Amino acid sequence: MSNIVLQLSPEIQNEIKAYYATSIVERNAPGVIFAAKLPDTAITMYKSGKVMFQGIGAKREASRWGEVKAKDPVQNTTPNGINAKGDKLPENFAAMSVIGSDETGTGDYFGPVTVAAVYVPKDKIELIYELGVKDSKMLNDALMTRMAPDIMAVCTHSILTLRNDKYNQLQAKGYSQGKIKAMLHNQALKNVLTKIAPDKPDYILIDQFAERNIYYNHIKNEKEIVRENVLFSTKAEQLHTAVAAASILARYAFLREMNQLGKIVGIDLQKGASGKVDEMAANIWLKHGEDTLRSMTKWHFANTEKARKLLEKKRK
């Protein structure tokens, strides 16, 4: 099935709505503002301004509204030229159907740990590229926030958000960050596998944060453990678009939670774990109390004691 995505102006978007007014269908997917269904083509419009045409008649319909450029072919070469550590990937891995998983928030004092898993079948790889998906380190937060609803609309996914109250409870029980992350990755992968069943990916690629044996040791007591065709690699976002998409969704979930936490204290929370974070934490502690600060932070981080010392100075 052909997939074409055009970035169109508000004026042309309005023309599209009028043109397909008699073919409107209801779509409740995230970010969708208009959808129409023809006998051979589905048209979906997103808040981002992108309009996606899917089906046998995609090229015909898309050509009415913009220039349909020839796509660069998907590279069918092994990505082993990337200086990554981990499993050796199969030939043509970048063109295979893959579930990718990634996480964020583990190095941030404020905010949750979020993990996302995304299934990108081979027939959607070009579409995901057209949506702008690439290594999240090459994208800013605002762009990822705009892209995430498009990814969620077209790809089977699972997003898990471990908020700080639960994180602190697990950490107090002796769970390391590695164990926590492994548990979240395993659960997110199970969720996606359940959603796509009976289909199966060619492979699963986890952005490696621990060696294979350590990862599986972390989750050895889980009732269900995802093991079949699982690969681990660092820099996985550059090795398959599924991991790049997962990275964007994990960041999107992290940013949403940070925004909600910021509303509680009336400020935009500082990311990371720098001296600026210490100062912000001390001010929150002073104004809102320890319980509020604890509820939005990873309490075992060194930032807590640094903030405590700053608080003592502020109270003198």
VOVOPA-10011 format. One record per residue (C-alpha): residue number from 0; x, y, z; residue in one letter. Coordinates in nm, 3 decimals. Layout:
// residues N
NUM,X,Y,Z,A .
...
This chain:
// residues 316
0,0.000,0.000,0.000,M .
1,0.131,0.343,-0.094,S .
2,0.181,0.606,0.178,N .
3,0.241,0.971,0.094,I .
4,0.273,1.258,0.343,V .
5,0.253,1.626,0.247,L .
6,0.310,1.930,0.468,Q .
7,0.036,2.173,0.361,L .
8,-0.069,2.527,0.447,S .
9,-0.385,2.601,0.648,P .
10,-0.547,2.735,0.330,E .
11,-0.493,2.412,0.137,I .
12,-0.601,2.212,0.440,Q .
13,-0.934,2.397,0.433,N .
14,-0.967,2.322,0.062,E .
15,-0.908,1.952,0.133,I .
16,-1.178,1.952,0.402,K .
17,-1.426,2.103,0.157,A .
18,-1.324,1.877,-0.132,Y .
19,-1.368,1.555,0.068,Y .
20,-1.665,1.675,0.275,A .
21,-1.892,1.398,0.147,T .
22,-1.638,1.127,0.239,S .
23,-1.567,1.222,0.600,I .
24,-1.507,0.942,0.850,V .
25,-1.449,0.960,1.225,E .
26,-1.091,0.907,1.344,R .
27,-1.014,0.941,1.715,N .
28,-0.639,0.891,1.685,A .
29,-0.411,1.145,1.858,P .
30,-0.352,1.461,1.657,G .
31,-0.607,1.387,1.385,V .
32,-0.826,1.685,1.290,I .
33,-0.986,1.550,0.972,F .
34,-1.022,1.216,0.798,A .
35,-1.189,1.098,0.478,A .
36,-1.219,0.760,0.309,K .
37,-1.245,0.704,-0.065,L .
38,-1.287,0.358,-0.222,P .
39,-0.911,0.333,-0.281,D .
40,-0.759,0.602,-0.057,T .
41,-0.764,0.714,0.305,A .
42,-0.687,1.081,0.378,I .
43,-0.580,1.183,0.729,T .
44,-0.499,1.537,0.839,M .
45,-0.299,1.614,1.154,Y .
46,-0.264,1.918,1.377,K .
47,0.100,1.941,1.267,S .
48,-0.013,2.037,0.915,G .
49,0.082,1.701,0.768,K .
50,-0.171,1.524,0.548,V .
51,-0.128,1.153,0.487,M .
52,-0.265,0.970,0.182,F .
53,-0.278,0.591,0.205,Q .
54,-0.390,0.335,-0.051,G .
55,-0.378,0.251,-0.418,I .
56,-0.495,0.601,-0.512,G .
57,-0.259,0.784,-0.274,A .
58,-0.041,0.934,-0.546,K .
59,-0.343,1.051,-0.747,R .
60,-0.507,1.225,-0.452,E .
61,-0.187,1.370,-0.307,A .
62,-0.097,1.517,-0.645,S .
63,-0.411,1.732,-0.631,R .
64,-0.269,1.925,-0.336,W .
65,0.107,1.928,-0.363,G .
66,0.418,1.799,-0.532,E .
67,0.472,1.428,-0.479,V .
68,0.849,1.384,-0.479,K .
69,1.016,1.060,-0.563,A .
70,1.123,0.883,-0.247,K .
71,1.480,0.792,-0.180,D .
72,1.497,0.415,-0.159,P .
73,1.519,0.265,0.187,V .
74,1.874,0.160,0.243,Q .
75,1.894,-0.218,0.255,N .
76,2.246,-0.228,0.392,T .
77,2.358,-0.348,0.729,T .
78,2.403,-0.058,0.972,P .
79,2.715,-0.210,1.127,N .
80,2.919,0.080,0.991,G .
81,2.783,0.282,1.282,I .
82,3.021,0.269,1.576,N .
83,2.781,0.093,1.812,A .
84,2.837,-0.174,2.074,K .
85,2.618,-0.480,2.114,G .
86,2.483,-0.758,1.897,D .
87,2.584,-0.792,1.534,K .
88,2.276,-0.706,1.334,L .
89,2.152,-0.906,1.034,P .
90,2.204,-0.787,0.679,E .
91,1.932,-0.544,0.564,N .
92,1.825,-0.494,0.925,F .
93,1.716,-0.132,0.864,A .
94,1.455,-0.255,0.614,A .
95,1.304,-0.523,0.841,M .
96,0.989,-0.521,1.055,S .
97,1.112,-0.432,1.404,V .
98,0.986,-0.342,1.749,I .
99,1.222,-0.089,1.903,G .
100,1.235,0.029,2.263,S .
101,1.406,0.318,2.437,D .
102,1.379,0.520,2.757,E .
103,1.444,0.867,2.892,T .
104,1.436,1.055,3.221,G .
105,1.684,0.836,3.405,T .
106,1.939,1.115,3.437,G .
107,1.689,1.386,3.530,D .
108,1.629,1.476,3.894,Y .
109,1.283,1.610,3.819,F .
110,1.030,1.405,3.627,G .
111,0.958,1.038,3.562,P .
112,1.133,0.755,3.386,V .
113,0.950,0.683,3.062,T .
114,0.991,0.386,2.829,V .
115,0.834,0.343,2.486,A .
116,0.821,0.051,2.245,A .
117,0.712,0.100,1.883,V .
118,0.644,-0.150,1.605,Y .
119,0.746,-0.034,1.260,V .
120,0.665,-0.300,0.998,P .
121,0.873,-0.283,0.683,K .
122,0.584,-0.142,0.479,D .
123,0.572,0.164,0.707,K .
124,0.943,0.244,0.723,I .
125,0.927,0.497,0.440,E .
126,0.621,0.660,0.596,L .
127,0.797,0.697,0.931,I .
128,1.093,0.857,0.755,Y .
129,0.855,1.097,0.580,E .
130,0.711,1.197,0.916,L .
131,1.060,1.317,1.005,G .
132,1.156,1.043,1.248,V .
133,1.528,1.019,1.315,K .
134,1.768,1.000,1.608,D .
135,1.604,1.209,1.882,S .
136,1.941,1.367,1.963,K .
137,1.904,1.545,1.627,M .
138,1.560,1.684,1.723,L .
139,1.452,1.941,1.980,N .
140,1.178,1.895,2.237,D .
141,0.927,2.114,2.055,A .
142,0.966,1.919,1.732,L .
143,0.936,1.583,1.907,M .
144,0.620,1.701,2.082,T .
145,0.466,1.783,1.744,R .
146,0.581,1.458,1.583,M .
147,0.469,1.217,1.856,A .
148,0.093,1.221,1.776,P .
149,0.169,1.136,1.413,D .
150,0.383,0.840,1.519,I .
151,0.118,0.719,1.762,M .
152,-0.147,0.745,1.491,A .
153,0.033,0.517,1.246,V .
154,0.236,0.276,1.463,C .
155,0.141,0.021,1.727,T .
156,0.311,0.137,2.045,H .
157,0.324,0.125,2.423,S .
158,0.433,0.411,2.649,I .
159,0.503,0.354,3.018,L .
160,0.549,0.638,3.265,T .
161,0.701,0.557,3.604,L .
162,0.622,0.856,3.822,R .
163,0.847,0.953,4.108,N .
164,0.633,0.826,4.396,D .
165,0.656,0.472,4.256,K .
166,1.017,0.518,4.145,Y .
167,1.122,0.623,4.494,N .
168,0.939,0.326,4.647,Q .
169,1.120,0.082,4.416,L .
170,1.455,0.249,4.475,Q .
171,1.402,0.231,4.852,A .
172,1.343,-0.145,4.817,K .
173,1.686,-0.179,4.659,G .
174,1.591,-0.176,4.292,Y .
175,1.870,-0.028,4.080,S .
176,1.792,0.199,3.788,Q .
177,1.905,-0.080,3.558,G .
178,1.652,-0.320,3.707,K .
179,1.375,-0.061,3.689,I .
180,1.452,0.013,3.324,K .
181,1.471,-0.355,3.233,A .
182,1.131,-0.420,3.392,M .
183,0.977,-0.129,3.200,L .
184,1.130,-0.232,2.867,H .
185,1.009,-0.589,2.911,N .
186,0.656,-0.472,2.992,Q .
187,0.640,-0.226,2.700,A .
188,0.759,-0.495,2.459,L .
189,0.500,-0.740,2.592,K .
190,0.230,-0.478,2.542,N .
191,0.322,-0.423,2.177,V .
192,0.356,-0.795,2.102,L .
193,0.009,-0.848,2.246,T .
194,-0.137,-0.567,2.035,K .
195,0.007,-0.693,1.705,I .
196,-0.059,-1.065,1.764,A .
197,-0.074,-1.293,1.576,P .
198,0.176,-1.091,1.372,D .
199,0.536,-1.099,1.486,K .
200,0.828,-0.868,1.412,P .
201,1.139,-0.995,1.241,D .
202,1.337,-0.870,1.540,Y .
203,1.316,-0.665,1.857,I .
204,1.588,-0.405,1.915,L .
205,1.650,-0.260,2.262,I .
206,1.865,0.049,2.298,D .
207,2.130,-0.113,2.514,Q .
208,2.180,0.018,2.868,F .
209,2.306,-0.316,3.006,A .
210,2.470,-0.630,2.872,E .
211,2.229,-0.904,2.768,R .
212,2.299,-1.128,3.068,N .
213,2.264,-0.841,3.313,I .
214,1.939,-0.727,3.151,Y .
215,1.784,-1.072,3.178,Y .
216,1.912,-1.117,3.531,N .
217,1.725,-0.798,3.625,H .
218,1.393,-0.945,3.506,I .
219,1.448,-1.313,3.591,K .
220,1.154,-1.308,3.834,N .
221,0.903,-1.160,3.589,E .
222,0.615,-1.390,3.491,K .
223,0.664,-1.327,3.119,E .
224,0.999,-1.243,2.969,I .
225,1.041,-1.133,2.607,V .
226,1.337,-1.325,2.464,R .
227,1.256,-1.428,2.106,E .
228,1.464,-1.249,1.841,N .
229,1.573,-0.977,2.086,V .
230,1.885,-0.779,1.994,L .
231,2.073,-0.521,2.201,F .
232,2.281,-0.234,2.068,S .
233,2.400,0.107,2.172,T .
234,2.311,0.394,1.936,K .
235,2.008,0.189,1.837,A .
236,1.821,0.503,1.730,E .
237,2.057,0.517,1.432,Q .
238,2.014,0.149,1.348,L .
239,1.638,0.123,1.296,H .
240,1.361,0.379,1.274,T .
241,1.157,0.180,1.528,A .
242,1.399,0.274,1.806,V .
243,1.414,0.633,1.683,A .
244,1.033,0.647,1.701,A .
245,1.037,0.490,2.048,A .
246,1.287,0.749,2.166,S .
247,1.060,1.030,2.047,I .
248,0.754,0.884,2.221,L .
249,0.947,0.829,2.544,A .
250,1.065,1.190,2.536,R .
251,0.713,1.311,2.455,Y .
252,0.574,1.131,2.761,A .
253,0.854,1.268,2.979,F .
254,0.790,1.626,2.864,L .
255,0.415,1.596,2.925,R .
256,0.472,1.479,3.281,E .
257,0.731,1.752,3.340,M .
258,0.477,2.006,3.223,N .
259,0.217,1.872,3.467,Q .
260,0.464,1.875,3.755,L .
261,0.566,2.229,3.668,G .
262,0.206,2.342,3.701,K .
263,0.200,2.216,4.060,I .
264,0.479,2.454,4.164,V .
265,0.412,2.725,3.906,G .
266,0.744,2.708,3.720,I .
267,0.901,2.525,3.427,D .
268,1.115,2.253,3.580,L .
269,1.482,2.234,3.490,Q .
270,1.590,1.919,3.310,K .
271,1.903,1.725,3.398,G .
272,2.084,1.724,3.731,A .
273,2.298,2.039,3.726,S .
274,2.360,2.313,3.980,G .
275,2.058,2.496,3.839,K .
276,1.851,2.194,3.938,V .
277,1.991,2.212,4.294,D .
278,1.891,2.576,4.323,E .
279,1.542,2.512,4.184,M .
280,1.494,2.218,4.417,A .
281,1.593,2.427,4.718,A .
282,1.344,2.698,4.622,N .
283,1.064,2.443,4.578,I .
284,1.153,2.286,4.912,W .
285,1.141,2.625,5.080,L .
286,0.811,2.732,4.925,K .
287,0.618,2.405,4.894,H .
288,0.777,2.171,5.145,G .
289,0.969,1.845,5.138,E .
290,0.673,1.623,5.044,D .
291,0.605,1.821,4.728,T .
292,0.968,1.815,4.623,L .
293,0.998,1.444,4.696,R .
294,0.688,1.369,4.488,S .
295,0.844,1.515,4.172,M .
296,1.207,1.405,4.206,T .
297,1.431,1.101,4.218,K .
298,1.502,1.143,4.587,W .
299,1.819,0.934,4.601,H .
300,2.003,1.163,4.356,F .
301,2.287,1.371,4.502,A .
302,2.080,1.680,4.413,N .
303,1.867,1.622,4.724,T .
304,2.154,1.677,4.969,E .
305,2.284,1.970,4.766,K .
306,1.937,2.125,4.775,A .
307,1.918,2.059,5.149,R .
308,2.239,2.256,5.208,K .
309,2.115,2.543,4.991,L .
310,1.788,2.539,5.183,L .
311,1.972,2.571,5.514,E .
312,2.153,2.878,5.382,K .
313,1.828,3.033,5.260,K .
314,1.669,2.985,5.601,R .
315,1.949,3.160,5.788,K .
